[in-house]
Amino acid sequence: MMSFNVDDILNRKNEIIYKSVGIDYNMFENKGIGFDYEKLMDYSGFTLEQVKEIQNNSMVGNTPLLELKNLTTYARKFSKPGFGARIFVKDEASNLSGSFKARRAAMSIYQAKKLGYKGVIAATSGNYGAAIAALAAKNGLKCIIVQECFDSNNKAQPEILEKARACEAFGAEVVQLSVGPELFYMFLHLLDTTGYFNASLYSPYGIMGIETLGVEIAQQCQERIGKYPEVVICTNAGGGNLTGTARGLIKAGAVNTEIIAASVNLEGLHMASDNDFNKKSFTTGHTGFGVPFTVFPDRSDVPRSAARPLRYMDKYFTVNQGSVFFITEALAILEGLERGPAGNTSLAVAFKLAQTMKQDEVIIVQETEYTGAGKHHQPQLSFAKKNGVELLFGKPNEEIPGKNIIFPSSAMDISIKEIELKQLRKSYVKRIMKDYEKENKKPFNLKDLVEDEVRFLLDELNINKSELDKLTKEID
C-alpha cells in the first residue's frame, strides 16, 4: 500500500521533475502552442563526438551492421524478377546490457554523475531498466527500477520478470507494481524522497544517445556499399528510437533515406487495463504505445518529450503478432541469429517491404536485442495460451489481439498494414485545437496563430503550410 498522499505528489509534480532532471523546461516554451525543440536538444551542450566518447567509455556503440543474405534470398522467392532488396540489421545486442537502450542509458548515467546525483530512477518494464542498472553499477551510482509487472491476480509476463532479474543482477532495487496509475505515483514519490536523478527515456540526453546509432548506420552503409540506405526501419513505441536514429542519419548526410516506423498490432487491448495486461504477447514496440506517443509525445514523464516521431517518420506499418514470431524463427534457422522480439518487429516489416524494392536497394533494420529465457518466443507463446489466447495457423490479417495469435503458413503470407500518417496528424491537431480552445475560450483558427506557432506545427507534423491549411479545414 502506498504511504504517501497522491494529491500532494501530483500537485508538486513539476517541482519534483525539475529537481530530478535538472532542466527548467520553461526555458524552451514559446508563446502559445509551441516550444523550441532544437533549443531543448542543444541545451545539453554535448557534441556528437562527446556523445560517442561517453558511449565508448561505457562499452556502448560501434555495433556491427550485418547483412542477412539468407533471409534476403528467402524474400526474393516471393518477389518479382529483379526485386528483393538487400536486408541488413544493426546488431545492437552486442551493446552492454544487450540492447540499443544502453546508448540512452550511457548519457543519462553520465549526466547524473556529472550533476552530483547519488542514484538514478527509471520507470520501465523494458530493456532500458537493465541498461540503466548495468551502467549505474559501472559508474558507482545507486539504482531503482520501477516496473509495471502484475495484473490483479498477481500474474506477470515472463519477459518482464526476466528483465527484473537482469536489473537485480546489476545491483538495482526493483519495485514491482500492478498495472494502473500507481506506477507514475510511485515513480514521483521515489524521486521526491530519494533525490535521485530521473533517467527518463524522453530527456534530450536519452534521444541524443540514439543519434550515434543513426550516424553509425549511415557511415557503415556508405563504407561497405558506397551509398546510404534507401530505407531504415525502426520499431516504434515511445518514439525515441525513431527520433534519435532519424536525427543521426540526417547529421551523417543520409537526408534522403526513408524512415519507416513499425509496431506490433495490439489494437483493442488497452495498455492500462488489468484485464488486457497479460493478453498481449509484446511488452513494447506495439501500437498501445506507438500510436498514443506519436500523436501526443508529451504524455511522458518529463514536461516536453524529446522524442517527436511524427517529425521524422515517412511511413508507419503495423504487423501482427504471429508474423513477428514467424520471422523470429526464420532469423534463427536461416541466419543462426537468435534475437528478441522488439527488433524482429521491424524485421518482419522489412522482409515484406524488401519484396517491393529492387535488388540493388538496401533496407536496414536499425536494432536487434538480446534474447533469453523470458524473452524467447516459446515462453511468450506458452504464457499466451495459459491466458486463453488461441494459437492458430491461417491468415495473419484475421488475428484479433487478446483472442488469438495467427501464424502465417508461409512467409508469403506475412501481413503488414500501413497506418495513414494523415490520420495521425489529424489526431495530433485535434488535441492541439481542443487545448487551444480550452485556454483561449474561443474556437481554434489557424489565422490567429503567430508565425512561431505555425512553424512549430509544420515541424511537428512534417508537412507544408498548404497541407496544414487543408488538414485543419477537414477537421472543421
N, C-alpha and C positions, 0 to 999 in steps of 0.2 A: 504494500500500500504506500502511496506517495505521502511523504511527510512534509509537504510544503503547500502553500496557497497558490493555486493555479492562476487565479485572477491577478494576484500580486506579480507573479512571474511574467504574465502576458503584458501587464501594464508597464513593466520595466524591460520589455523585450529589446527595444532599440539600444538602451543603455548597456544591457548585457552583451549584445552582439558587438557594439562598438569596442568595449573593453577587451573582448575576446579575439578580435581580429586586428585591431589597431588601425583601422581605416575609418575615417569620417566620410561616410558616403554622401553627406550633404555637400561636399566639395564638388561633386560631379553633377549635381542637379541643375538643370536649366529651368527657366520659367516655362510653366505649362506642362505638357505631357512628356517631354523628353529629358534625356540626360546625356552627358558627354561620354560615350562609351570608350573612345580611344584615349581620352584623358584618364579614365579609370584604369585601362590596361597599361598606360605608360607610368602610372603612379608608383609602381614598384621600384622603378629605377634600374631594373636588371636589363642588360643587353642579352641578345640571343647567345653570344659567346659565353657570357657569365652563366646563363642557364645550363648550357652544355657542360661547363666545367663543374658546376654543382652536381649535376646528374652523374657525370663520370666519376666523381669522387664518392658517389653513393652506389656505384656498381649498377648504374641505370643508363639505358640508352645504347646507341650503336648496335642495335639488334639486326640480325640478318634478314635480307629480303630473299625469300625462297620462291623459285619457280615450280609450280605444281604441274610438271609435264604430263604425268599420267592422268591427272584429273582433266587437264586441257584436252588430251586425246579422247577421253571419255565424253566430254562435252561436244566435241566435234562429230561424234557418232550421230548426234541429234541436230546437227547444223546443216545448212545448205552448203554446197561446194564453195570453198574459199572463205567460209565463215568459221568462227570459233576462236575468239581472242585468247591470247596467252594469259593464263591466270597465275598471279603471284600472291603470296601472303607475306606480310611483315611479321616476323615471329617474335612477338612481344613476350612470349612465355619464357624467354631467356633472361628477362629482367629479374633483379632481386624481387622476391615475393611472387613472381610468376605471371605478371600481367602488366599492361600499359599503365595501370593506375600508379605504379611505382614512380613514373615520371612526375605525376601531380604531387604525390606524397613527398618526393625529394625536395620540392620547392616549399611546400608547407612546413616541413620539418626544419629546413634551413632558416626560414623566416621566423619561426617560433623561437629557435635557439638564438638567432641574431637579436631579437627583441627582448630576450631575457626571460621567456616563459619557462616554468619548471616542468610543464607537461602539455600534452595535446589531447583533444577530444574530437572524435568523429562519429557522426550518426550514419551508419551504413550497415547493410546486410551483405554487402558485396566484397569484391576483391580489394576495394580501397581500404577496408579495415585492416586486412593483412599487410598491405603496403605501408600504411601509417604505423602499424605496430612494429614491423620489421625495421623501418628507418628510425623510429623513435628509439628502439633498443640500440641501434648502431650509434646514435648520437647522444645517448645517456639521458633521454627525456622519459618521463612517466607517460603512460598512455591509457586512456579509457575509450573503449569502443561501445557504442550504444546500438543494439540490434533490435529490429522488429522481427521476432523469431517464432512466436507461437500463436495458434488460434486459441479460442476459449476452452478447447478440450486438451490443451497442453501438447498439441501435436506440432512438430516443427519439421520443416523441409530438410532433407539430407544435405543439400548444398549449403544452406545457411549454417547448419550445425558444423559442417566441415570447416567453414570459414571462421567460426567461433574458435574451434580448436587451433586453427592456424594462428589466430591472434593471441591466444593464451600461450602458445608455444614460444612466441616472441616476448612474453612477459607482460602483455597488456591485461588490464582488467576488462572483462566483457560483461556489460549489463544487458541482460536479455529480457525483452518485454513482449507483450502480446500485441496483436495488430490493433491500430487505432491511434488517436491523437496523443496518447501518453508518451509516445516516442519524442515528440517535439517538446512537450512539457519537461520531461526528464532531462533531455539534452540541455535546455536552457537552465534548469536547476543545477545541473552539474557544472556548467560553465560559470554560473554565478557563485557557487560555493567553493570551487577549486581555484578559480582564477586562471585556468588553463587556456591555451590557445585553441581557437576554433579552426580546426584543419578542414575548412569547408571545401567541398569539391568545386564550388562555384565562385571562389575568390579569383582575383586576377592571377595569383600565384599558381592555382590549380590549372588554369587554362593555358598560361604561358609554358607550363611544364609539358603540355602536349604539342606545342608548336614545334619542338625539336623532332617529334615523330613525323610531322608533315615535311619538314626540311630534309630529314634523312631519306624519306621515300623519294622525293624529287631528285636528290643528289645520287642515290644509289641506282635509280632507274636511268638517269642520264649517263652515268658511268658505264653501266652494263649494256644498255640498249642504244644509247645515243639520242634519247629523246625523253620527254616527260610522259607519264602515263596518260592515256585517254580518259580513264575512269578510275576513281578511288571510291571504295565503298566503306562506309563507317556504320557500325552498329550504333543505333541511336536510342538513348534513354533520357538522361538529364540534359543532353546536348553538348556537354563539354568535350567529349571525344571528337565529335564532328567539328565543332567550332575551332578547337586548337589545331587539329590536323589541317583544316582548310586554311587557317591563318599561316601555318608553317609552309604549306605548299605555295601560297601567294608570295611569301617572303623569299622563297627559294627561286621564284620566277615561273612556277608552273601555273600561270594565271588562266590558261585555257583548259586545264584539267577539270572534268565534270565531277562534282561532288554529289554522291548519292547516299542517302540515309536508308538504313534497313532496320526493321523491327519485327519481332515475332507478333503475329496477330493474336491478341488476347481480348478481342472485342467482346463486351458483355460481362467481363469479370471486373468488378470494382476493386481497386487496389486497397481500399480502406475497409473492405467488407470482411467480417470474420468468417462468414460462410464461404466466400470465394478464395480466401487466402491460400488454402492448400489445394485448390483445384487448378492452379497454374503450375506448369512444369518448368517455368523460367522465372528466375528471381530478378532479372534485369534484362535490358535490351528488348523490351516489349512495348506494345502500344499503350499499356497502362501508365507508363512514364513518358514514353517518346512523344505521344501526341499532346498531352497536357503541358509538358515543359516546352514544346515547340511554340504553342500559342500563348503561353503565359510563363516565360522563363523566370520571372521574379517571384515565383511561388517557392523559391529555395530558402535556405537558412541564412541568407545574407540579404540586405535590402535591395541590392541590384546584382543580379546574377551576371557573371562574366561569360556565361555560356549562352550564346544567342544563335541557335542553329538555323533559324529561318533566314538569317542574313547571308548564309553561305550555301545552303543546300540547293541543288539544281533539280533533284527528283527525290521522291520518297517512296520506297516499296515496303510492303509487308509480306511475310512468308508464314505459312502455317507451321505448327509445332512438329508435325510428322515429317515435313520436308527437312527441317533442321536436323532431326535425329538421323534421317537417311543420309544426309551429306556428312554428318559426323562419322558414321561408319565407313562411308566411301573414302574419306580422307585417311582413315586409319588403314583400310585394306589396300588402297591404291598407292598411298604415299608413305605409309609407315609413320604417320604423324597422328598421335592421339592428343587432341586438343579439346578444350572446354566449349560450352555451348554459345558463349557470347560472340566470339569471333566467327563461329560456324553459322551464325545467323546471317552475317554478311556474305559468307562463303556460299550459302545456298542461293542467295540473290545473284552473286557473281557468276555462279555456274549457269544460271538461266540466262542472264544478260549476255554472257560471253557468246552464246549461240547466235545472238543477233548482231555481233560485231565481226569485223574482218579479222583474218588470221594474223595479220601483221600488227594488230592493235593490242594494247596492254590494259588489263583490268587488274587492279590491286586491292586486295582485302587488307585493310590497314592495321589489323591486330589479330593475334591469337592469344589465348590464355591457357594456363596450365589446366590439367585435369587431375582428378583424384577420386577417392572413394565416393564422396558425396556429389561430386560434380560430373561423374561419369553418367552416361545416359541410361545405363541399366538400373541403378538405384532410383533415378528420376522416374523411369517408367514403372518400376515396381511401386513406388510411392503413389503415382497417379492411379494405378489400378486399385490400390488399397483404399483410395479416396473416392472410389466409384466412377472413375473416368475409364471409358471403354477404349481399348486399343484395337484398331482396325487397319486393314489394307483397303485402299479404294481411291476415291477422288479427293485429293487434298483440299480442294476449294469447298468441299462439303463439310469440313471439320467445324465443329461447334465447341469453342473453348469452354472448358469446365465440364463438358459432357463426353467428348471423345477426342482421341488423337488419331488422325488418319495418316498412315504412311503411304507414300506413292509405291505402286507395284514396280515401277521402273523409274529411272532418273528422268526419262522423257516426261513423266507426269508431275515432276516438281512444280509447285504452284506458287507464283508471286503475284501480287496485286499492287497497282500504283495508287497512292493517295494523291489526290489533286491538291497541289500547293495552293491553288486559288481558294479552296475551301478552308485551308488552314489560315491563310491570310485574312479571309473574311472573319473567322473566329477571333483572330487577334484584334482586328479593327473593331468588331462589335464590343469587345471588352473595353477597349480604349474609349469608345463612344459612350458607353454606359458610365464609366468613371468620370468622364468629362462632364456629362450632363448632371451627375450627382453633385460634383464640386461646383459647377458654374450656374446651376439652376436654370439651364436653358438648353434647347436642342443643339446637338453637335452639328457644326457646319465647317467644312474644310476651309472655307474662305476666311473664317475667323482665326485660324491658326497663323502664328508668326512663322517666318522663314525657317528658324531653327527647329520648330516643331514639325513642319512638313519634311524637312531634311531628315529628321530622326525617323519618321515613319517610312520614308523611302529606303533608308538604310536598313531598318528593321525588317522590312518586307521584301527587300531586294527587288524592287520594281521601279519604274519611272513615274513621272508626275501624271501622265495621261492614264496609266494603268491604275494609279491610286484614285484619280477622279472617277473612273468607271467603277471601281470597286466600291467606293462609298455610296455611289448612286444606286448600285444594285442592292446594297444593304438597306437603303431607304425604301 
